[in-house]
Amino acid sequence: ARANAPAAAPGAAAARREEGRALIGALLAADAPALLVARLEQLCFETRKAVMRLFSALLKSALPLGADAALVDYFRSHPRISQLLLEGSGRHEVFMHCSQMLRACTRYPELVSALLNEGAFDRLIDLASHQSFDISSEAFSSLRELLLAQKAVSARYLASNFDVFFRQYHTLLEPARDYVSRRQALRLLGDVLLDRAFLEVMLTYVASAQFLQIHMNLLRDISKTIQVDAFHVFKIFVANPNKPYRVLMILHKNRDRLLKLLSTLTSPRRPDATPPGGAVPFDEDLTVVTSVLKGLELPARARAPSSGSIIFGGSDSPSVASASDGDVRREIEEAALNVIEAA
């Protein structure tokens, strides 16, 4: 009997897996996810919580049970589910439940891709500035998951929709926005740009003089916390060893004011504290950026006297990562990775 015991366990496990797959198949065949989400607002609060738990458990268990393909096919054939979840994320009665179920979908790259193509970023960025603090916070949590849970998918999307995405995302950084929204938006932006999965996006971002202006202005914010968060994005512009001509001119033109401003920044933690993961402490980062700014040199054509102040915006010079110059691109990518690893 003892010898037969180990053999029985795998069989029992296989039976449980088969039962789990059958249960998932039955729920999908009965159209349970779509029907429950569609009727969510008609249910009492406790029943809504039960629906949220069932929905999340379904998405969590499908992959280990081998039912992920059937689940993905079901959601692809029912795009109304994601639409209802995005709409519900802004309704006071069901925003918490819909947000949780929306984030559960990010376990699957196929579902993230579908959500992005259905305008999830547009909706969540709008909700991130909602007048309700709770709805805004849940929207930021969903936006973070959508960006970072399946990085390869979201990085491709951002690279293909760069201008549209950042034109809308930067509205979250405007002075008229509340402090909490601006800080969350800055932190999420920094996390994205400093992640090696988003290298192509980061290289395009730091080649923009208009984006540099945004973060230079944020360095002057009345909130010291906003200044520090803005610095973590600003430092990437400075660290780029092959800055576009216009970016270099702006940094050089404003160098003295920037150095004076950076000298007033204070570390968010003790000077001798090292951030989690062994990252470079803030004060050390600040020292490196200050040193690079002091050593900035303009090319010969930029040294002629000019009148008036720098005009921000407009078209930039060609991208620093030109496809025709493989050596330059490799140099930039290596330098960018060094920034990411040190951040």
N, C-alpha and C positions, 0 to 999 in steps of 0.2 A: 504493500500500500504506500509505504514511504517512497519507494522507487517510482511509483506512478504519479506521485503528487506534483513534481515539477512539470511533468508533461501536461497535467490538467490545467495549470495556470495559463499557459499560452492559448489553450483552446478557449478558456473562459474569457480571456481578454479579447480574442478574436470575435467571440460571440457578442460581447458588449459593444465592440466597434461596429459590428453589423447591425445591432439594434439601434445604435446611435445614428448610423447612416439612414436606416429605415425611418427613424423618427424625423430626421431632417427632410428626407424625401416626402414624407407625408405632410409636413408643414408647408413645404413649397407647393406640393400638389394641391393643397387646400387654399392656396393663395393667402396664407395667414399673415406674412409680413406686410403685404400691400394693404390688406383689409384692416389690420390693426392700426397701422400708421394713418390711414385715411380717416378712421373713426376716433382718433386719439382724443380730440377735444370733447367728444361726447361722453367720454368715460370719466369716472370719479378719480380723484387724485391717486388713491392706492392702486387702482387698476392700471392707471397710466404707468406707475412705477413698475408694476408687474410686467407690462408690455415692454418697457425699456429694458428690464433685466432679461426677458426672453429674447428680445432682438439682439442684444449684446452677446448673450450666451450662444445664440445660433451662429453668429459671425465668428466667435472665438473658437467654437468646437468644430466647425466644418473642416478646417484645414487638417488638424490631427486625425480626424475621422476619415479623411479622404473624400469628403463631399464638397470640396472647395470649387471644383469645376461646375458642379450643378448649381451651387449657390451663385457664382459669378454669372452664369448664364441666366439665372432667374432675375437677378438685379438688372442685367443689361436689357432684358425684355420687359422690365417694369421701370422705366426711367421716372415715372411719376413718384416713386418712393423718394428718390433723392430730392426732387422738386418740393415735395411736401415737407421733408426734413429741413431744407433750407428756408422755406417759408415759415415753418413753425419755430425756427430758431429766433424769430423776432416777435413771437406772440407771447404775452405775459403768462398765459395759462399753461403753455406747453414748451416754452423755450428750453428749460432745463432738460426735459426728456428728449426733445428733438436734437439738442446739441450733443448729448451723450450718445445717441444712436448714430448721429452723423460721424462722430469721431470713431465709433466702432467700425465704420466702413473703411477707415484708412488702413486697416490690417491688410487690405488687398490692393496691389498696384493697379489692377484692372478697374477697381471701383474708384480709386483716386483719379485715374485718367478720365473716367466717365464724369465724375464730379467737376473736374476742371473744365472739361468741354461743355458742361451744362451751365457754366457761369458761377461756380461756387465762390471763386475769389471775389468777384464783383459783389455778391450778396454779403459775404462775411466782412469785407472791408467797410461796406455801408453800415453793417450792424456794429462794427467795432467802435463807431462813433455815436452809437445809440444813446439817447438821454438817460436810459435806465442803466445804472452801473452793473447790475447783474447780467443783463442781456449783453452789454458790451464786453464784460469779462469772459462770458461763455463764448462769444464770437471770437475773441482773441485766442482762446484755448483751441477752438476748432481750426482757426487759421494756422496756428502753429503746427498742429497735427497734420493738416493738409500739406503744409510745406515740407515738414521734416520726417514724417512717418515713412514715406516712399520717396526718398531724395532723388533717385534717378528719374522718376516720372515727373516730379515737380520741377527739377532742374531743366529738363527738356522743354517743359511748358513755358517756363520763364524765359529761356533763351529764344523761343519762337514768338513770344508775346511780350518782349521786354518793354517796349515803349508804353504799351497800353497798361500793363500791370503797374509799372512804377509811376506813371502819371496819376493813377488812382491811389496807389499806396502812399505816395508823398502827401496826399491831402491829410493824412493822419498826423503829419508832423507840423502842420500849419499852426501859427501862434494862437489862432482862435480856438483850437482844440483844447480840451481839458488836460491837466497835467498827467493823469493816470494813463489816458489813451496815448499821449505823445511818448511817454516813457516806455510803455509796452511795445509800441510800434518801433521805437529806436532799438530796443533790446532784441526784438525778433529780427529786425533788419541786420543787426550786427551778427547774430547767430547764423543767418543765412549766408552773408557775404564771407564770413570766416570759416565756413565749412568747405572742405576740399571738393565735395560733390558739386558745389555751385561755382567752381573755378571760372568757367566761361562767363557766367553771369557777373561775377565779381570783376573780371577784367574789363568787361563792357561798362560796368558801373563806374569804375574809377577813371575811365577815359572821358567822362562827361564833366565839362566845366560847370554846367548848370547844376549838377548834383553836388559838386564841390561847394558851390555857393550855398546850397541848402544847409550843409553841415558846418560851414564857417559861421553862418548866422546862428545855428543852434549852439555853437560854442560860446555865443554871447548871451544865451538865455539867462534869465534871472535865477533860474533854479540850478544849483550846483550839481544836482543829480543828473539833470538833462545835459548839462555841459560834459560831464564825465561819460555818459552814454554816447553822446555825439562824438567825443574824442575817439572812441573805439572804432568808429567808422572813418573819421577823418584821418586817422593814422594810416589807413590803407592807401589813401591818395598820396600821402607823403612817402610811403615806403615803396611805391611803384618806381622801379629804376628807369623806366622808359616812359616818362610822363608825356602826354600829348602837349604840343606847343602852347596851347591856350591854358591848359591846367598849370603848366610850369610858370607861365607869365603871371597868372593870378596869385599863385603861392609866393612868387618872388616879389611882386608888387606889394603884397600885404604882409611880407615876412616880419617886419618889425612889430606890427600890431599883433600878429599871431603869436610871436614869441612873448610879448608882454602879457597876452591873454593866457597862454599856456602856463606862464609862471605863477598864475593865480589859482590854477587847478590844484585841488587837494586829493589825496588818495582816499578811495572809499573804504579802505581798511588800514590797519596799522602798516607803517612803512616796511616793517620787517616781515609782514605776513605774505605767504605765497598762496595764490588762489588754488582751489581744488584742481587736481589733475596735473599739478606741476607747471601750470602756465606762468608766463612772465609776470611779475608783480607790476602794478600800475605805475609806480614811480620809475621803474626801470624802462617801461614802455615810453613814458613821458620823456625820459632822458634821451632815448634813441631818436624820437621824433624831433625833439629840439635840436639835436646835433645835425640831423639831416637838413632841417630848415636853414640852419646857419650856414651850411655848406652849399646851398643851392647856387647854381651858375646858369646864366642864360646863354643861349646860343648867340652868335655874333649878330644875327639879323634882329635880335630883340633888344640890343643894347642902346639903340638910338633913343634920344630923349623923346618923351611923349607927353602930351598935355591931357589934362582931365583925368578922370578916374577910370578904372577898369569897368567895362560894360559886360555884365554877366549875361549868360544865355547865348542864343544864336547857335550857329553850327560850329562844331568842333573840328579840329584837324583830323586826318584819317586815324582810324583806330590804332592804338599802340600795338595791338596783336595782329598786324597785317599778315594775311595768308601768304604773301609773296616773300616774306622774310622769316623763314622757319627758325633761324638762329635767334632772332630777336624774340620771337614768340616763346621759344623754349626758355630763354633767359627770364622773361617776364613770369612765366608759369613757375619756374623754380623759385624766383623771388617771392611770388605770391604764396606759394606753399610754405616758405619760410615764415611769412607773416602769419599764416593760418596756424602753423605749429607753435608760434611764439605767443599767439593771442590768448 
